[in-house]
Amino acid sequence: MNQAPGSSGTLPRLLYSALLQCLTPVYLLRVWWRGRKEPVYRLAMGERLGHYEGQAPRPGLLWVHAVSLGETRAAAPLIKALRDARPGLRLLLTHGTATGRAAGAELLQPGDVQVWLPFDTPGAVRRFLRRFKPSVGVLMETEVWPNLLHEAQAAAVPLVLANARLSPRSFERGRRFRALLRPAVQALTEVLAQSEGDAQRLREAGAAGAKVAGNLKFDMTPPPALLDVGRSWRESLGRPVVLAASTREGEEVGLLAAWKHGDEPRPLLLIVPRHPQRFDAVADLVHDAGLRLVRRSSWVDHPPKAAREADVWLGDSMGEMPLYYAASDIALLGGSFAPFGGQNLIEAAACGCPVVMGPHTFNFSEAARLAVGAGAALRVVNVNEGVSRAIALTRDGGLMAMSAKASAFAQAHRGAAAVVVRHVLALIAAR
C-alpha cells in the first residue's frame, strides 16, 4: 500500500500546506475562542503547533490518536486489549478536542504521555514526530491528514487507520480532493474498516488492502457503577423516561415542539446535548417552551423531589452517558433528525436502551441497519414521528423485549479489538 515519499500528490499537498500556513492564525483564534466555555482548549496552546515542553520521552511509545470524545471512547477497549497483550506498554495519546482530551486522561497509566495533535502543517507534524518518535501510530476512524501521513511515511512510522469508516456521502465529497487525499490514504500501512461497505469505499479511495475488522464501539463495556445508579433513578421515578441522546444544534427546537403536543401524561424527557458548550442554550430553549426544567448538575447522588416532578432533565454532565441510558426506557438518537449523520447508537444498545432514530445515520449506517434488523432500534421519518413512537412504546409494554434485543445485539458484534490488536502487535514486532 505504501509509496515512496513524494512519489505523487506533491503539488496538491504543497498548495494545501500553503493554505494551512495562511490559516494558522485563524485556527489558533478559533481554538482560543472555544476555550471561553471549555477552558481545556486553552491548555498547552504551543502543542497545537508542535511545540512541547519538558524532557522528551524515550522513543518507542505506541501512539493512538483519538480526535474527539466518540473516538476516545472507541479507543478505550482497544487500549485495554493492547495493555493486556503487552503489559508495560507505554502510550502516546493525542486529541483535537477538549472532550476527547478529558476522556483520554482517564485512560492514562504511569509512563504514558498525552498531548494535542498539532495542526496539519509540515513543520508542526515534523516537530511532533521528531519529539516522540513513536513505534507505531493508530489513527481512529477518519483521521486522514495529508501532511501527517506524508511525514510519518518519511520517518518510517507505520500507521494503522483503525475502526475506519467512510460513508457514501464523505466518499463522494472526497472525490473533489482526490489528488490530495489519495496519496495520503495510500501512505497508511494498514486500514481496518468497520464494515465491508466502508472497506470497499476506502479501497476505491486508495487503501487497496483495506480489511474488515468490525466496529470497536461494540467492545465498549459500560461502567457497571453508572448502570446501577441509572437503574436506581429509573426505579425511583415511577414514570417512564425518554432520552434525547447527544442532540445537535437545531434538533432541540423541533423536539420540544413535538413533545409539548404529546398526549398527557407525558414521560420525563431527558435531553443530553452532544456538546457541553451548548448546555446553557438548551436550558434556555426548554424554559422558552414553558416546560419545568431541572439540571443534572443541581444534585449529587439521588434526584430531589423537584427533579422527580420536572418535565425535562438536562444532562449537563460529562462521562455519564451510560447512566442516562440506564435511567431511560427508550432513546431518541441525536444527530439523526437533522443531517449530522447520527451519534453512537451502539453505546445505547450496550446499556440495554432501545433506540428511535431519524433518517440521517450515515456515520453509523451499518450499525443502524443491523440494529433495526435485530429489533434493537426503529427508524422514523422525522422528530414528530420519533416523539410519538417513543411515547407510545413507553405505554404498550413492548420495551422490555426490545431492551433485551438491544443488549443481545451489542453482545453479538463484539471482537473488533482483538483483530486490531493482532495487526498492531505485528507491526510493533516488525520494528
Sequence and secondary structure as in RCSB ss.txt:
>XXXX:A:sequence
MNQAPGSSGTLPRLLYSALLQCLTPVYLLRVWWRGRKEPVYRLAMGERLGHYEGQAPRPGLLWVHAVSLGETRAA
APLIKALRDARPGLRLLLTHGTATGRAAGAELLQPGDVQVWLPFDTPGAVRRFLRRFKPSVGVLMETEVWPNLLH
EAQAAAVPLVLANARLSPRSFERGRRFRALLRPAVQALTEVLAQSEGDAQRLREAGAAGAKVAGNLKFDMTPPPA
LLDVGRSWRESLGRPVVLAASTREGEEVGLLAAWKHGDEPRPLLLIVPRHPQRFDAVADLVHDAGLRLVRRSSWV
DHPPKAAREADVWLGDSMGEMPLYYAASDIALLGGSFAPFGGQNLIEAAACGCPVVMGPHTFNFSEAARLAVGAG
AALRVVNVNEGVSRAIALTRDGGLMAMSAKASAFAQAHRGAAAVVVRHVLALIAAR
>XXXX:A:secstr
    TTSS HHHHHHHHHHHHHHHHHHHHHHHHHTTT GGGGTTGGGGGT   S    S  EEEE  SHHHHHHH
HHHHHHHHHHSTT  EEEEESSHHHHHHHHTT  TT EEEE   S HHHHHHHHHHH  SEEEEETT   HHHHH
HHHHTT  EEEEEE   HHHHHHHGGGHHHHHHHHHT SEEEESSHHHHHHHHHHT TT EE   GGGG    HH
HHHHHHHHHHHH S EEEEEEE TTHHHHHHHHHHTS SS  EEEEEESSGGGHHHHHHHHHHTT  EEEGGG S
SS  HHHHT SEEE   SS HHHHHHH SEEEETTTTTTT    HHHHHHTT  EEE S  GGGHHHHHHHHHTT
SEEE SSHHHHHHHHHHHHHHS HHHHHHHHHHHHHHT  HHHHHHHHHHHHHHT 
